[in-house]
Amino acid sequence: MTEKKISTAQLVPGMYIINSGATWKDNPYLYSREGVATEALIEKILHDGYTEVVIDQDRSEAEEASASAEEADDLEGFVLPAHALSAEWTSAKGVYMEALDLSRGMMDHIRRGDKVDLHKGKVLVESLLQSITRNPDAMLALAKLRDADEYTYSHSINVSVLGLAFAKHLNFSRQLQFEVGLSGFFHDLGKALVPEEVLNAPRQLTEAEFAILRKHPRLGYEYVKKTPGFTNEVLMGIYDHHERFDGKGYPRSLPGDQISHAGRVLAVVDVYDALSSRRPYKQAMLPYKVLGTMYQMRSEDFFPGLMENFIRMLGVYPTGSVVEVSGGDIGVVTASNPHQPTKPKVLLLLDKDRKRLADIQEIDTSLRGAPMVTRAMDDGEIRINPAKLLNAR
């Protein structure tokens, strides 16, 4: 028997999965049921969030999926030249990294009982809003491409970024856009006050534990309101971000017409970022699948019309997505198209044989005669790492 541990993204039908003997407690994200991998089984393994499997190479009927050395080197170490990116990219990246630094420290300060630094939060959100006003695509791409290991800190930034962009798309006043973004940045602050054994439990929570977790919007609201200077809209956004239009949300079970404007927007973008995020233990759901899932939830969870507008803003293939176009070329989405959500701008990188194109070019798939996007691709399906390619980390 020749054992080898591989990523679930590398599974192909015919591989023989073995039970490694590892305990669930020590390895909760290692799939360990023995048998031959089929397409249906692989889809279920990925859907259930497993990230690793152990295979027996001697009993596998398929070779591990891998590119040839020549193919593997096509984009190895390759970073797009500056002129291939929008003029906003460098500025947006600087602001996003500054936000990440602030977020890292914020939760620790709250656990120690320190006051919320409202001034730093306001300065940061103003910088995010200015970047989004100049060009939302750069910041939205950074929100998609963050490091999975930074989820705890990047989630609040992404909710702020997505909330700002969505509020702008909805033509909210600039003041209300700012308040949505500020409440997004602080929306999960209450989780710092939840016991870590509940917050970081590597399993499904018990009812009692989930009841504790559901207190975090109230805990955050009560903590933040002790700091002078927060407007009522910002406070309500923090309090309301888990309320649902049908009145079955928490912590107050508010009916839809009583949920604040900030809370309505954050309810949408919070779910989107959580479902589309990569974690150390979980594969990301492709954005178009997330949007489809959320669209089915629209009449119960979200205020009428918000999901339709959110899809128009992001596009079916959000900025930073890896896509294939008709003819087989592959690239990364660089700009969404609110008027035609299925027709973004795409930076083409590889040809149909997975070789780097000699002439890397951006195309607008909405133009007459241009290739059309035929499907979204998982980042791990081919050797394109958008975050590395765009120097996003």
N, C-alpha and C positions, 0 to 999 in steps of 0.2 A: 504494500500500500504506500502510495506517494501522496502525502497530505500537503495541501497548500491553502493558506487563508487568502481570500481575495475580496475585493469590494463587490457588493451586490450589483453594482453598475456594470461589472465585467461578466456577469452570468449570461450564458447562452444555453439554449435548449440542448440537452444531451449530456451536460455536465452532471457528475454524480456527487450530490451533497451528502456529507457524512455528519453523524452526531459526534461532535468534538469531545463530549463529556464535560464541557464547561458548564458551571451552574448558572442559572438565570440571574441570580443575585449579583454574581461577579461580572457577567457578560450579558446584560439585558438586551443588547442590540445585535447579538450574534445569532443568526438563524441556525438551528441545530437539529432539524428533523431530517432523517435520512431518506434519500430517494433520488431519482433522476429528475433533473430540472426540465420542466415543460414551459411553454410560453405563458400558459395560464398561471402556473406556480410562480414564475419569475415576476409576473405582474402583481400577484398577491404579496410576495415578499417585499417588493418595493413599496407597495401601497401601505403595508403594515409598519413601515419605518425601519426595517432591519438594514444595517449598513455593511455587514460582513457575513461571509459564509466560509466554511471549510470544505474543500472538494478533494476527492480522491482522483488524482490524474490518471491512475492506471485503469480505473473503471469508467472514466468519462469517455463518452462517444464523440465529444467535440473539444476542439482546442480552445484554450483561453483566448478570448477576443483581444487582439492586439494589432497595432499597425506595424508595418515594416519599419526598419531603422530609418530608411529614407523618408517615409511618411512622418515618422515620429519627430524628425528634425525640422519639418517644414515650418512650424511656428515656434520651435523651441527657442526661448530667449528673445523672441521677436516682440517688440513693442511698437505700436503705431507711431509714425512720425507726427509731430505736433500739428502740422498743417492738415492732417486727416481728421482731427477732432475739432469740435466747435471752439470758438474763441472763449467761451465761458468755462471750458473744462478745467483749466488750471486753477482759476479762482474758486470754482465750486468745490474742487477737491480740497483746497486749503481750508475752506470754511467747514466742510464735512469732517475733516480730521480734527479741527479745533473743537467741534461739537462732540466728537467721540471722546476726546480728552476730558471735557467737562462732565460728560455723562459717566465716565468711569469713576470719577471722584464723588459724584453727587450721592450715589446710593450709600457709600461708606459714611459720608457726612451725616446722612439722615439716620443711619443706624446708631451713630454716636450721639444723636440728639441735637446736632447743630442746626442753625437756622437755614432756611432755603435762601440761596443767593439769587434773589430775583433780578438784581441788576445784570449779572452775567448772563442769566437766561434771556433777558430782554435784548441785550446786545447781540447775542448769538442768533436768536430768532429773527431779528431785524436783518442780519447778514444773510440768513437763509432766504428770507423773503425777497431781498434785493436780487439775489442770484436767480431765484425762480422767476422773478419779474423780467429779468434780462433774457433768460432762456431756461425753461423748466426741464428740458430733456437731460441736461448735464447732471443736475442734482438728482433727478429721478433714476438715472442710470447708476449713480453712486449708491443710492438707496437699495437697488436690486443686487449690486455686486459686492456688498460688504462681506467680511469674513465670517463664516459660520461660528467660529469660536468667540466672536464678539457680540453674539445675538443679545445677550443680557443688556449690553450698553447701546447697541445700535438700534434696537427696536424703538426706543423712545425717540431717537433722532429720525428714524424712518417715518414714524407716525406723524411727527411734526412736519417733515418734508412733504409727505403725501397729503396731509391735512392742509398745508399752505397752498399746494398746487391745486387741490380740489376746490378749496374755498375761492381761489382766483378764478378757476374755470366756472364756478357757479355765480360769478360776478358779485360776490360779497364785497362790502366796502373794505377799503384797505385796513381800517381799524379792526374790523371783524376778522379779516384774513390773519392779521397779526395775533389776535386773541385765540383763534383756532390753533395756530402754530405754537403759541406759548402753552396752551393747555395740553397739546400733544406732547411737548417736550417733558412736561411734568406729570403726564397722565398715569404712569405706573409707579410713581414715587411711593405710594402706599405699600407696594410689595416689599420695600426695604423693612417694613414693620411686621411682615409675616414671618413666622419661624422658618428658618432655612430648611429644616427637615421636611416641611410641607412644600415650600417653594421649589426645592430641588429634588423631590422624590422621583427616583427613576422607574416609576410604575404608575398605574392608574390610581388616582387619589380615592380614599374612602369618602363616604358621604360627609363624615365629620370633618375631614381634612378639607374637602371642597367648600364646606360652609365657612371655614376659616379663610380660605383664599378669596372667597367672594366678598370679604370685608375690605379688600384693599382699595376700592374706589372711595369708600367712606373714610378709611384711615388716611389716605392721601389728602382728601379734601380737608379733613379736620386739622391735619398737620400744616398744610399750606396756608389755610386761612389765618393762622397765627402771625403770619408775616404781612405787614402793611403793604399795600400797593397792588395786590391782585384784584382785578376787576371781577364783577360778579359772573360775567360770561366765561372767564378763564376758570374760576372756581367750579362753575356748573359743568364745564367740559370735563374736568377731572372727575367730578362726581358721577356724570351721566354716561361715560363712554361704554359701559356694559348694559345700558338700558336698551330695550327692544321696542319696536313700533307696536307690537301686539300686547305690550304690557307685561311680558313674561321675563324681562331682564332683571338685573340686580344692580345696586342693593335695594332700590326703592320700588321696583315694579311699576315704573311710571308709564302711563299711556302715552302714545306717540306725540300728541299735541302739547304735552307738558315737558318734553325733552328739549333741552337747550339746543340752539343752532350748532354750537361747537360739539355738543354731545352726539348729535345726529351724524355729523361729518366724521368724528373720531370713531364712531361705531363701525363705519364702513372700512376706514383705512386701517384700523387696528386688526380686524379680522383678515384683511387682505395681506398685510405684512406677516402675520403669524402663519398663515397657510402657505405663503410663497417663500418662506425662509428656510435656508439650509441650517441644520443644527449639527453638532458633532455626532448625534445619534439618529438623525432623521434626514432623509432626502427631501429636497424641496419639491413641492407640487408645481408643475409648470403653470405659469401665469394664466394662460388661456383656460386651463382646467379650473384654477381657482376662481376666475371670473364666472365661468359657467356654473360652478357650485354655488357661488354667492348669488347669482341671478335667480337660481331656484329658491333661495331663501328670502327674496326681496319683499314679498308681501307680508311676511311675519316679522322679520328682523329689522328691516331698514325703512326709513321714511320714503313715501312714494316718490318715484322718479330719481332717487339718488343713485341706484345701481346703474340705471341706463346712462346717466350722466358720467358716472365714474368710468364705465367702459369706454365712452366716447373720449374721455380725457386721456386714459392710459393707452387706448388702442388694444386690439385683441392680442397684439404682440408688443408688450411694453419695451421701452428703451433698455438695451442691454441683453435682450433675448437673442439666442442663437436660432437662426431660421434657415430653411432651404427654400430656394426659389425655383420656378419652372426652368428646366434645363439642367438642374442638379447643383448649381453653384450654392455655396454656403457662406453665410456672413452673420454680422451682428447688427441688430436694429439700433440705429443712431437717433431716430426722431419718430415720434408717433404722429398720427394724422387724425385730429379730432373730427374732421368732416367725413373721413373714410377710414374707420378704425382697423380695417383689415389690410390697409395699404400704407405701411410705414416707409421711411427711408432706411436703406440697408447698406452697410459697408461690406462689400463682397470680398472674401478672403481666400476661399478654396474653390477649386473647380470640382466637377462631378466625380473625379478620381481622387479627391481629398488632397490634391497638390496645391501649394500656395500659388495664387494667381500672380503672374508677372506684373500686372497692372492692377493694384488695389484701388478700387473705386467705389464711390457712394452712388447708389441709384435711388430714384424716387419711384416706388412701385405704383404710385397713383397716376403716372403719366401714360398716355396712350402708347401702346407698343412695348412698354417696359415689362420685364419679367414680373410674375406675381408670386407672392409668398404661398408655398404649397403646404408647409407644415412647420411647427415649432420643434426644436430639438433639445434634448437634455444636454447640459454642458458636458456631461461625461460620455455622451454618445460618440463624440469625435474629439480629436485633440485640439479643441479650442477652449481656452480658459479666458472668458471675457475680462475678468478682473485683472488677470496678469497682462493680457493683451493691451488693455487700456491703461495699465499702470495705476489701477484704482486703489491699491492697498498701501 
